[in-house]
């Protein structure tokens, strides 16, 4: 277990003072960072090998380089509940950490290992949920694996508790998809035209459908909105449109939807406080949400 400690104000990580970082991904209790030169650093809880350092054990409070990935030209990282993935420039994926629900798509791994089941498939994006994983291939296909207790794999098999090898989401075949995202127990995919498809757990309205479903379903409320990005938290979702408008839906128990209330929203709702802000990026934490406005203002 990790020691209980908190930082009540923002601090710069001194370990990266002279190392340019291009991406940061946060899991439940661990963090993964990708530097501009393609190195991966991890820190936090390591009880399930989620740091990718080759062994399970105590928590680590300072960034550690994953040596087994050194020399790989990496372009993206993603962190789930207690597992992590990295994507190379050639489209190969490497996973490590917890695997009791098959979320790595390979045998139990404490170090970073390539996912052989996807050999021959060029992956362009990887997204980690709490205990499931979603990837998007260069030809627009979505593959999922891991826990499926709430239909979060989009395979129409909600009764199947977990799947340990990548499965193509056939119901989305033929769709020109450009982005995928994963939340606690739900997932999303975006098409080139801006259409939004969601599936999985929906008890808090995190799919924006107004009902529950296990297979990928078009979010009709977002038709014609030209959505360009979707971010998933544990039980909530945020989407960003081409004109910089933000909609949120799902659980609002902690105020994470930004509507000045703690109510759940079953359908996408415009975040009125950001109207006209021209938001360029959004991200969701487990129970939080933030966005970046043009000129790098942070909300």
BADOMI-854851 format. One record per residue (C-alpha): residue in one letter; residue number from 1; x, y, z. Coordinates in nm, 2 decimals. Each point is the difference from the previous one (the first is absolute). Layout:
+------+-----+--------+--------+--------+
| type | seq |      u |      v |      w |
+------+-----+--------+--------+--------+
|    A | NUM |      X |      Y |      Z |
...
+------+-----+--------+--------+--------+
This chain:
+------+-----+--------+--------+--------+
| type | seq |      u |      v |      w |
+------+-----+--------+--------+--------+
|    X |   1 |   0.00 |   0.00 |   0.00 |
|    X |   2 |   0.11 |   0.36 |  -0.05 |
|    X |   3 |   0.04 |   0.23 |   0.29 |
|    X |   4 |  -0.28 |   0.25 |   0.05 |
|    X |   5 |   0.12 |   0.35 |  -0.09 |
|    X |   6 |  -0.14 |   0.30 |  -0.18 |
|    X |   7 |   0.12 |   0.31 |  -0.18 |
|    X |   8 |  -0.24 |   0.29 |   0.05 |
|    X |   9 |   0.17 |   0.22 |  -0.26 |
|    X |  10 |   0.16 |  -0.04 |  -0.34 |
|    X |  11 |   0.37 |  -0.08 |  -0.01 |
|    X |  12 |   0.24 |  -0.05 |  -0.28 |
|    X |  13 |   0.16 |  -0.34 |  -0.02 |
|    X |  14 |   0.37 |   0.07 |   0.04 |
|    X |  15 |   0.09 |  -0.33 |  -0.17 |
|    X |  16 |  -0.12 |   0.14 |  -0.33 |
|    X |  17 |   0.15 |   0.35 |   0.03 |
|    X |  18 |   0.23 |  -0.07 |  -0.29 |
|    X |  19 |  -0.20 |  -0.28 |  -0.17 |
|    X |  20 |  -0.27 |   0.11 |  -0.23 |
|    X |  21 |  -0.32 |  -0.20 |   0.05 |
|    X |  22 |  -0.25 |  -0.05 |  -0.28 |
|    X |  23 |  -0.27 |  -0.19 |   0.18 |
|    X |  24 |  -0.12 |  -0.10 |   0.35 |
|    X |  25 |  -0.25 |  -0.28 |   0.08 |
|    X |  26 |  -0.15 |  -0.07 |   0.35 |
|    X |  27 |  -0.12 |  -0.33 |   0.13 |
|    X |  28 |  -0.18 |  -0.07 |   0.32 |
|    X |  29 |   0.32 |   0.04 |   0.21 |
|    X |  30 |   0.28 |   0.02 |  -0.25 |
|    X |  31 |   0.12 |   0.24 |  -0.26 |
|    X |  32 |   0.17 |  -0.05 |  -0.34 |
|    X |  33 |   0.19 |   0.27 |  -0.19 |
|    X |  34 |   0.13 |   0.00 |  -0.36 |
|    X |  35 |   0.29 |   0.23 |  -0.08 |
|    X |  36 |   0.06 |   0.17 |  -0.34 |
|    X |  37 |   0.29 |  -0.24 |  -0.07 |
|    X |  38 |  -0.23 |  -0.30 |   0.05 |
|    X |  39 |   0.10 |  -0.11 |   0.35 |
|    X |  40 |  -0.27 |  -0.13 |   0.24 |
|    X |  41 |   0.02 |   0.09 |   0.37 |
|    X |  42 |  -0.24 |  -0.14 |   0.27 |
|    X |  43 |  -0.06 |   0.06 |   0.37 |
|    X |  44 |  -0.26 |  -0.07 |   0.27 |
|    X |  45 |  -0.14 |  -0.33 |   0.13 |
|    X |  46 |   0.17 |  -0.32 |  -0.13 |
|    X |  47 |  -0.19 |  -0.28 |   0.17 |
|    X |  48 |  -0.11 |  -0.15 |  -0.33 |
|    X |  49 |   0.31 |   0.09 |  -0.21 |
|    X |  50 |  -0.18 |   0.30 |  -0.15 |
|    X |  51 |   0.33 |   0.19 |  -0.01 |
|    X |  52 |   0.15 |  -0.24 |  -0.26 |
|    X |  53 |   0.33 |  -0.02 |   0.19 |
|    X |  54 |   0.02 |  -0.38 |  -0.01 |
|    X |  55 |  -0.12 |  -0.07 |   0.35 |
|    X |  56 |  -0.29 |   0.05 |   0.23 |
|    X |  57 |   0.05 |   0.17 |   0.33 |
|    X |  58 |   0.00 |   0.32 |   0.20 |
|    X |  59 |  -0.12 |   0.33 |  -0.13 |
|    X |  60 |   0.26 |   0.23 |  -0.17 |
|    X |  61 |  -0.04 |   0.38 |   0.05 |
|    X |  62 |   0.25 |   0.12 |  -0.26 |
|    X |  63 |  -0.02 |  -0.06 |  -0.38 |
|    X |  64 |   0.18 |  -0.31 |  -0.12 |
|    X |  65 |   0.10 |  -0.07 |  -0.36 |
|    X |  66 |  -0.13 |  -0.33 |  -0.15 |
|    X |  67 |   0.33 |  -0.13 |  -0.14 |
|    X |  68 |  -0.16 |  -0.28 |  -0.19 |
|    X |  69 |  -0.16 |   0.25 |  -0.23 |
|    X |  70 |   0.31 |   0.21 |  -0.06 |
|    X |  71 |   0.08 |   0.03 |  -0.36 |
|    X |  72 |  -0.36 |  -0.04 |  -0.11 |
|    X |  73 |  -0.14 |   0.30 |  -0.18 |
|    X |  74 |  -0.32 |   0.04 |   0.21 |
|    X |  75 |  -0.28 |   0.25 |  -0.08 |
|    X |  76 |  -0.27 |  -0.06 |   0.26 |
|    X |  77 |  -0.06 |  -0.14 |   0.35 |
|    X |  78 |  -0.32 |  -0.09 |   0.19 |
|    X |  79 |  -0.07 |  -0.10 |   0.36 |
|    X |  80 |  -0.29 |  -0.20 |   0.13 |
|    X |  81 |  -0.10 |  -0.11 |   0.35 |
|    X |  82 |   0.32 |  -0.20 |   0.06 |
|    X |  83 |   0.13 |  -0.06 |  -0.35 |
|    X |  84 |   0.17 |   0.20 |  -0.26 |
|    X |  85 |   0.08 |   0.01 |  -0.38 |
|    X |  86 |   0.24 |   0.17 |  -0.23 |
|    X |  87 |  -0.03 |   0.04 |  -0.38 |
|    X |  88 |   0.29 |   0.01 |  -0.24 |
|    X |  89 |   0.03 |   0.21 |  -0.31 |
|    X |  90 |  -0.02 |  -0.32 |  -0.21 |
|    X |  91 |  -0.34 |  -0.09 |   0.16 |
|    X |  92 |   0.12 |  -0.27 |   0.25 |
|    X |  93 |  -0.15 |   0.00 |   0.35 |
|    X |  94 |   0.17 |  -0.09 |   0.33 |
|    X |  95 |  -0.19 |  -0.08 |   0.32 |
|    X |  96 |   0.09 |  -0.06 |   0.36 |
|    X |  97 |  -0.17 |  -0.03 |   0.35 |
|    X |  98 |  -0.31 |  -0.16 |   0.13 |
|    X |  99 |  -0.15 |  -0.27 |  -0.23 |
|    X | 100 |  -0.25 |  -0.20 |   0.21 |
|    X | 101 |  -0.28 |   0.11 |  -0.24 |
|    X | 102 |   0.21 |  -0.05 |  -0.31 |
|    X | 103 |   0.05 |   0.38 |  -0.03 |
|    X | 104 |   0.35 |  -0.04 |  -0.14 |
|    X | 105 |  -0.10 |  -0.25 |  -0.27 |
|    X | 106 |   0.30 |  -0.22 |   0.10 |
|    X | 107 |   0.13 |  -0.20 |   0.29 |
|    X | 108 |   0.06 |   0.16 |   0.34 |
|    X | 109 |   0.26 |   0.27 |  -0.06 |
|    X | 110 |   0.22 |   0.20 |   0.24 |
|    X | 111 |   0.21 |   0.15 |  -0.28 |
|    X | 112 |  -0.10 |   0.15 |  -0.33 |
|    X | 113 |  -0.09 |  -0.26 |  -0.26 |
|    X | 114 |  -0.11 |   0.03 |  -0.36 |
|    X | 115 |  -0.35 |  -0.12 |  -0.08 |
|    X | 116 |   0.06 |  -0.28 |  -0.25 |
|    X | 117 |  -0.37 |  -0.05 |  -0.06 |
|    X | 118 |   0.00 |   0.34 |  -0.19 |
|    X | 119 |   0.30 |  -0.08 |  -0.21 |
|    X | 120 |  -0.08 |   0.10 |  -0.36 |
|    X | 121 |  -0.24 |   0.27 |   0.12 |
|    X | 122 |   0.12 |   0.36 |   0.00 |
|    X | 123 |  -0.14 |   0.16 |   0.31 |
|    X | 124 |  -0.05 |   0.38 |   0.01 |
|    X | 125 |  -0.14 |   0.05 |   0.35 |
|    X | 126 |  -0.03 |  -0.20 |   0.32 |
|    X | 127 |  -0.24 |   0.09 |   0.29 |
|    X | 128 |  -0.01 |  -0.17 |   0.35 |
|    X | 129 |  -0.32 |  -0.03 |   0.21 |
|    X | 130 |   0.00 |  -0.12 |   0.36 |
|    X | 131 |   0.04 |  -0.36 |  -0.10 |
|    X | 132 |  -0.04 |  -0.01 |  -0.38 |
|    X | 133 |   0.19 |   0.13 |  -0.30 |
|    X | 134 |  -0.11 |   0.15 |  -0.34 |
|    X | 135 |   0.22 |   0.06 |  -0.30 |
|    X | 136 |  -0.06 |   0.16 |  -0.34 |
|    X | 137 |   0.18 |  -0.13 |  -0.31 |
|    X | 138 |   0.12 |   0.19 |  -0.30 |
|    X | 139 |  -0.29 |  -0.13 |  -0.21 |
|    X | 140 |  -0.26 |   0.12 |   0.25 |
|    X | 141 |  -0.07 |  -0.32 |   0.18 |
|    X | 142 |  -0.06 |  -0.01 |   0.38 |
|    X | 143 |   0.14 |  -0.29 |   0.20 |
|    X | 144 |  -0.09 |  -0.06 |   0.37 |
|    X | 145 |   0.10 |  -0.24 |   0.28 |
|    X | 146 |  -0.01 |  -0.04 |   0.38 |
|    X | 147 |  -0.29 |   0.02 |   0.24 |
|    X | 148 |  -0.35 |  -0.01 |  -0.16 |
|    X | 149 |  -0.23 |  -0.02 |   0.29 |
|    X | 150 |  -0.19 |   0.31 |  -0.11 |
|    X | 151 |   0.03 |  -0.05 |  -0.38 |
|    X | 152 |   0.30 |   0.24 |  -0.02 |
|    X | 153 |   0.16 |  -0.20 |  -0.27 |
|    X | 154 |  -0.29 |   0.07 |  -0.24 |
|    X | 155 |  -0.02 |  -0.36 |  -0.11 |
|    X | 156 |  -0.37 |  -0.06 |   0.08 |
|    X | 157 |   0.11 |  -0.25 |   0.27 |
|    X | 158 |  -0.08 |   0.17 |   0.33 |
|    X | 159 |  -0.02 |  -0.34 |   0.17 |
|    X | 160 |   0.36 |  -0.08 |  -0.09 |
|    X | 161 |   0.20 |   0.13 |   0.30 |
|    X | 162 |   0.33 |   0.05 |  -0.17 |
|    X | 163 |   0.19 |  -0.07 |  -0.33 |
|    X | 164 |   0.38 |  -0.02 |   0.00 |
|    X | 165 |   0.08 |   0.04 |  -0.37 |
|    X | 166 |  -0.08 |   0.29 |  -0.23 |
|    X | 167 |  -0.34 |  -0.02 |  -0.17 |
|    X | 168 |  -0.12 |   0.21 |  -0.29 |
|    X | 169 |  -0.32 |   0.20 |   0.07 |
|    X | 170 |  -0.18 |  -0.12 |  -0.31 |
|    X | 171 |  -0.30 |   0.23 |   0.04 |
|    X | 172 |   0.23 |   0.29 |  -0.07 |
|    X | 173 |   0.16 |  -0.15 |  -0.31 |
|    X | 174 |  -0.03 |   0.22 |  -0.30 |
|    X | 175 |  -0.02 |   0.32 |   0.21 |
|    X | 176 |   0.29 |   0.24 |  -0.08 |
|    X | 177 |   0.11 |   0.03 |   0.37 |
|    X | 178 |   0.27 |   0.24 |   0.11 |
|    X | 179 |   0.01 |  -0.01 |   0.38 |
|    X | 180 |  -0.08 |  -0.23 |   0.29 |
|    X | 181 |  -0.02 |   0.05 |   0.38 |
|    X | 182 |  -0.07 |  -0.21 |   0.30 |
|    X | 183 |  -0.14 |   0.08 |   0.35 |
|    X | 184 |  -0.07 |  -0.20 |   0.31 |
|    X | 185 |  -0.23 |  -0.25 |  -0.16 |
|    X | 186 |  -0.10 |   0.18 |  -0.32 |
|    X | 187 |   0.15 |   0.08 |  -0.34 |
|    X | 188 |  -0.04 |   0.24 |  -0.29 |
|    X | 189 |   0.11 |   0.03 |  -0.36 |
|    X | 190 |  -0.02 |   0.30 |  -0.23 |
|    X | 191 |  -0.04 |  -0.01 |  -0.38 |
|    X | 192 |   0.17 |   0.23 |  -0.25 |
|    X | 193 |  -0.33 |   0.19 |  -0.05 |
|    X | 194 |  -0.03 |   0.07 |   0.38 |
|    X | 195 |  -0.26 |  -0.27 |   0.08 |
|    X | 196 |   0.04 |  -0.14 |   0.36 |
|    X | 197 |  -0.06 |  -0.37 |   0.09 |
|    X | 198 |  -0.01 |  -0.11 |   0.37 |
|    X | 199 |  -0.04 |  -0.34 |   0.17 |
|    X | 200 |   0.03 |  -0.17 |   0.34 |
|    X | 201 |  -0.11 |   0.11 |   0.35 |
|    X | 202 |  -0.27 |   0.27 |  -0.01 |
|    X | 203 |  -0.16 |   0.01 |   0.35 |
|    X | 204 |   0.11 |   0.36 |   0.04 |
|    X | 205 |  -0.08 |   0.10 |  -0.35 |
|    X | 206 |   0.37 |   0.00 |  -0.10 |
|    X | 207 |  -0.09 |  -0.11 |  -0.36 |
|    X | 208 |  -0.23 |   0.29 |  -0.05 |
|    X | 209 |  -0.28 |  -0.22 |  -0.14 |
|    X | 210 |  -0.27 |   0.02 |   0.26 |
|    X | 211 |  -0.01 |  -0.38 |   0.04 |
|    X | 212 |   0.24 |  -0.29 |   0.04 |
|    X | 213 |   0.16 |  -0.20 |  -0.28 |
|    X | 214 |   0.30 |  -0.24 |  -0.05 |
|    X | 215 |   0.07 |   0.04 |  -0.37 |
|    X | 216 |   0.14 |   0.32 |  -0.17 |
|    X | 217 |  -0.29 |   0.25 |  -0.04 |
|    X | 218 |   0.00 |   0.33 |  -0.17 |
|    X | 219 |  -0.05 |   0.29 |   0.24 |
|    X | 220 |  -0.27 |   0.18 |  -0.19 |
|    X | 221 |   0.01 |   0.31 |   0.21 |
|    X | 222 |   0.34 |   0.08 |  -0.13 |
|    X | 223 |  -0.10 |  -0.04 |  -0.37 |
|    X | 224 |   0.12 |   0.31 |  -0.20 |
|    X | 225 |   0.22 |   0.12 |   0.29 |
|    X | 226 |   0.32 |  -0.11 |  -0.19 |
|    X | 227 |   0.16 |  -0.16 |   0.31 |
|    X | 228 |   0.38 |  -0.02 |  -0.02 |
|    X | 229 |   0.10 |  -0.15 |   0.34 |
|    X | 230 |  -0.16 |  -0.20 |   0.28 |
|    X | 231 |   0.15 |  -0.05 |   0.34 |
|    X | 232 |  -0.13 |  -0.26 |   0.25 |
|    X | 233 |   0.02 |   0.01 |   0.38 |
|    X | 234 |  -0.12 |  -0.28 |   0.23 |
|    X | 235 |  -0.37 |   0.07 |  -0.04 |
|    X | 236 |  -0.01 |   0.31 |  -0.21 |
|    X | 237 |   0.09 |   0.12 |  -0.35 |
|    X | 238 |   0.10 |   0.33 |  -0.16 |
|    X | 239 |   0.00 |   0.08 |  -0.37 |
|    X | 240 |   0.16 |   0.29 |  -0.19 |
|    X | 241 |  -0.15 |   0.13 |  -0.33 |
|    X | 242 |   0.19 |   0.15 |  -0.29 |
|    X | 243 |  -0.11 |   0.36 |   0.10 |
|    X | 244 |   0.15 |  -0.05 |   0.35 |
|    X | 245 |  -0.33 |  -0.07 |   0.18 |
|    X | 246 |   0.00 |  -0.26 |   0.29 |
|    X | 247 |  -0.28 |  -0.23 |   0.09 |
|    X | 248 |   0.00 |  -0.23 |   0.31 |
|    X | 249 |  -0.22 |  -0.28 |   0.13 |
|    X | 250 |  -0.02 |  -0.29 |   0.24 |
|    X | 251 |   0.07 |   0.02 |   0.38 |
|    X | 252 |   0.01 |   0.34 |   0.15 |
|    X | 253 |   0.03 |  -0.12 |   0.36 |
|    X | 254 |   0.32 |   0.19 |   0.06 |
|    X | 255 |  -0.08 |   0.30 |  -0.22 |
|    X | 256 |   0.22 |  -0.14 |  -0.28 |
|    X | 257 |  -0.24 |   0.10 |  -0.28 |
|    X | 258 |   0.05 |   0.37 |   0.05 |
|    X | 259 |  -0.37 |   0.09 |   0.02 |
|    X | 260 |   0.01 |   0.15 |   0.35 |
|    X | 261 |  -0.19 |  -0.29 |   0.13 |
|    X | 262 |   0.05 |  -0.36 |   0.13 |
|    X | 263 |  -0.27 |  -0.16 |  -0.22 |
|    X | 264 |   0.05 |  -0.27 |  -0.26 |
|    X | 265 |  -0.06 |   0.10 |  -0.36 |
|    X | 266 |  -0.14 |  -0.28 |  -0.22 |
|    X | 267 |   0.04 |   0.20 |  -0.32 |
|    X | 268 |   0.29 |   0.22 |  -0.12 |
|    X | 269 |  -0.03 |   0.35 |   0.15 |
|    X | 270 |   0.19 |   0.31 |  -0.11 |
|    X | 271 |   0.24 |   0.13 |   0.27 |
|    X | 272 |  -0.14 |   0.36 |   0.00 |
|    X | 273 |   0.29 |   0.15 |   0.20 |
|    X | 274 |   0.23 |  -0.08 |  -0.29 |
|    X | 275 |  -0.22 |   0.15 |  -0.27 |
|    X | 276 |   0.22 |   0.20 |  -0.24 |
|    X | 277 |   0.33 |  -0.12 |   0.16 |
|    X | 278 |   0.12 |  -0.19 |  -0.31 |
|    X | 279 |   0.12 |  -0.31 |   0.19 |
|    X | 280 |   0.28 |  -0.19 |  -0.18 |
|    X | 281 |   0.05 |  -0.30 |   0.23 |
|    X | 282 |  -0.19 |  -0.20 |   0.26 |
|    X | 283 |   0.08 |  -0.27 |   0.25 |
|    X | 284 |  -0.19 |  -0.20 |   0.27 |
|    X | 285 |   0.14 |  -0.14 |   0.32 |
|    X | 286 |  -0.18 |  -0.27 |   0.21 |
|    X | 287 |  -0.23 |   0.26 |   0.15 |
|    X | 288 |   0.12 |   0.32 |  -0.16 |
|    X | 289 |   0.01 |   0.19 |  -0.33 |
|    X | 290 |   0.22 |   0.28 |  -0.14 |
|    X | 291 |   0.05 |   0.18 |  -0.32 |
|    X | 292 |   0.24 |   0.24 |  -0.16 |
|    X | 293 |  -0.11 |   0.31 |  -0.18 |
|    X | 294 |   0.18 |   0.16 |  -0.29 |
|    X | 295 |   0.30 |   0.20 |   0.13 |
|    X | 296 |   0.05 |  -0.28 |   0.26 |
|    X | 297 |  -0.24 |   0.11 |   0.27 |
|    X | 298 |  -0.08 |  -0.30 |   0.23 |
|    X | 299 |  -0.34 |  -0.07 |   0.16 |
+------+-----+--------+--------+--------+
